Amino acid sequence: MTKLTTPKSILIGFALIALSIASIPYSNLIVPKAYADVAGMDYYDLKSDYDFKKAVKSVVSLNCRAQGSRIYC
């Protein structure tokens, strides 16, 4: 069995990351695209949705602290 050394591992990892960043065809097989929609709503819909805002504020207030427009966790 071939032994994979640290420099080889770093080189392979770097190549995989570079491929996914360069958007070369089939790179999405390595790092797939992420879709972050909630109930079919996009950013602009969520921004104006009262229930979503309430849920986010609840989670943030339990786990983080807000000071002005900044959130610290």
Secondary structure as GFF3:
##gff-version 3
##sequence-region A 1 73
A	DSSP	alpha_helix	6	21	.	.	.	ID=ss1
A	DSSP	three_ten_helix	27	29	.	.	.	ID=ss2
A	DSSP	alpha_helix	43	47	.	.	.	ID=ss3
A	DSSP	alpha_helix	50	63	.	.	.	ID=ss4
A	DSSP	beta_strand	65	67	.	.	.	ID=ss5
A	DSSP	beta_strand	70	72	.	.	.	ID=ss6
###
